[in-house]
């Protein structure tokens, strides 16, 4: 059993195992289920992730009418072949947006760790799978890496926007994805933990201020930002760059910031972008 990132990495190093295997073993021990059964369940989750991303890039409109079609716009932009950054980065952003547009349209998604942040992890994993031609089995294994990080953050801090602001949702999702990508690309447990910390540090203080109280604006595009952040911090960690603040102290800082945030910045739609003139207009249109 592990209750911190430090304990998780120590277990992995002691046993000579990757983080995903430590998490899988703990899940089997706690649940009493066989590892093959647990892996198959995770594979089912990944199938849902892929289906959501595929549906989103076809173009969907949310029930509110506030959002929709941006994943398709980005996908079409990619097909033109003239872009500023890199196709992997843009695909990750595209699939992240696609997933959350499907969520906002009441489609089927896999919360990773929440519905509002469900696009970050599948976005980066799908993009890397396409780039390197990886089998589903490789991706599924490293979803357990993400799960291990999410497990610690949820128990030591929060994954709820209502409790800790958007840093707890998009920040946690980005940290989970960064660790998973790092290990998927051959990084050590130590490097994966640093990727987690670097990603979470970049999201500290992010408020939850959805227009009209709906998980659409700015939530959907923040998933794209979280996916981009995960890829960047994984690259930093693989290059040997480390977080100067220890892993678990970063999580504790996120918790303390979440506690200090006023309630108006924690999913209540009372401040920030939600209180902008546009936010107030959407509130009037949808709820009056």
VENTALIN-V241863 format. One record per backbone hydrogen bond with DSSP energy under -0.5 kcal/mol. CO is the residue of the C=O (numbers start at 1). NH is the residue of the N-H. E is the energy in kcal/mol with one decimal. If there is no record, write none. Layout:
co	nh	e
CO	NH	E
CO	NH	E
//
This chain:
co	nh	e
4	8	-2.1
5	9	-2.8
6	10	-2.3
7	11	-2.5
8	12	-2.2
9	13	-2.6
10	14	-2.6
11	15	-2.4
12	16	-1.0
12	17	-2.4
18	22	-1.6
19	23	-2.4
20	24	-2.4
21	25	-2.4
22	26	-2.2
23	27	-2.5
24	28	-2.3
25	29	-2.3
26	30	-2.8
27	31	-2.5
28	32	-1.9
34	38	-1.8
35	39	-2.6
36	40	-2.1
37	41	-1.8
38	42	-2.1
39	43	-2.4
40	44	-1.8
41	45	-1.7
42	46	-2.2
43	47	-1.9
44	48	-1.8
45	49	-2.0
46	50	-2.4
47	51	-2.3
48	52	-2.3
49	53	-2.1
50	54	-2.5
51	55	-2.3
52	56	-2.4
53	57	-1.9
54	58	-0.6
55	58	-0.8
56	59	-1.3
60	69	-1.3
62	65	-0.8
67	62	-1.9
69	73	-2.0
70	74	-2.4
71	75	-2.6
72	76	-2.9
73	77	-2.0
74	78	-2.1
75	79	-1.6
76	80	-0.8
77	80	-0.7
77	82	-0.5
78	81	-1.4
81	83	-0.6
86	90	-2.3
87	91	-2.6
88	92	-2.3
89	93	-2.2
90	94	-2.8
91	95	-3.0
92	96	-1.8
93	97	-2.5
94	98	-2.7
95	99	-2.2
96	100	-1.8
97	101	-2.3
98	102	-2.1
99	103	-2.0
100	104	-2.3
101	105	-1.2
102	107	-3.3
103	106	-1.8
104	63	-1.0
107	109	-0.5
109	111	-0.6
114	112	-1.3
115	118	-1.4
117	120	-0.9
118	122	-0.6
119	123	-1.9
120	124	-1.9
121	125	-2.3
122	126	-2.7
123	127	-1.7
124	128	-2.2
125	129	-2.3
126	130	-2.2
127	131	-2.0
128	132	-2.4
129	133	-1.2
129	134	-1.2
135	138	-0.8
135	139	-1.3
136	140	-3.1
137	141	-2.1
138	142	-1.3
139	143	-0.9
140	143	-0.9
140	144	-0.7
141	144	-1.2
142	146	-1.7
143	147	-2.1
144	148	-2.1
145	149	-1.7
146	150	-2.6
147	151	-2.5
148	152	-1.7
149	153	-2.5
150	154	-2.7
151	155	-1.6
152	156	-2.4
153	157	-2.5
160	164	-3.1
161	165	-1.8
165	168	-1.6
166	169	-0.9
166	170	-1.6
166	171	-1.4
167	172	-0.6
169	173	-2.6
170	174	-2.6
171	175	-2.2
172	176	-2.6
173	177	-2.5
174	178	-2.5
175	179	-2.0
176	180	-2.1
177	181	-2.9
178	182	-2.2
179	183	-2.2
180	184	-2.6
181	185	-2.2
182	187	-2.9
183	186	-1.7
188	192	-2.7
189	193	-2.1
190	194	-1.6
191	195	-2.4
192	196	-2.2
193	197	-2.1
194	198	-2.8
195	199	-2.5
196	200	-2.4
197	201	-2.5
198	202	-1.5
199	203	-0.5
200	203	-1.2
200	204	-0.6
201	204	-1.0
203	206	-1.9
206	167	-2.2
207	209	-0.7
208	267	-1.8
210	213	-1.9
211	214	-2.0
214	216	-2.2
216	218	-0.5
216	220	-2.6
217	211	-2.8
218	222	-1.8
219	223	-1.2
220	223	-0.6
220	224	-0.8
221	225	-1.7
222	226	-2.5
223	227	-2.2
224	228	-2.2
225	229	-2.5
226	230	-2.0
227	231	-2.0
228	232	-2.3
229	233	-2.6
230	234	-1.9
231	235	-2.0
232	236	-2.2
233	237	-2.4
234	238	-2.6
235	239	-1.5
236	241	-2.4
237	240	-1.6
244	246	-0.5
246	249	-0.5
246	250	-1.7
247	251	-1.4
248	252	-2.1
249	253	-2.3
250	254	-2.1
251	255	-2.0
252	256	-2.5
253	257	-2.6
254	258	-2.2
255	259	-2.2
256	260	-1.8
257	261	-1.5
262	265	-2.0
263	266	-1.8
264	270	-0.7
264	271	-0.7
265	208	-2.5
271	274	-1.2
272	275	-1.1
273	276	-1.4
276	280	-2.8
277	281	-1.9
278	282	-2.3
279	283	-2.0
280	284	-2.1
281	285	-2.6
282	286	-2.3
283	287	-2.3
284	288	-1.5
//
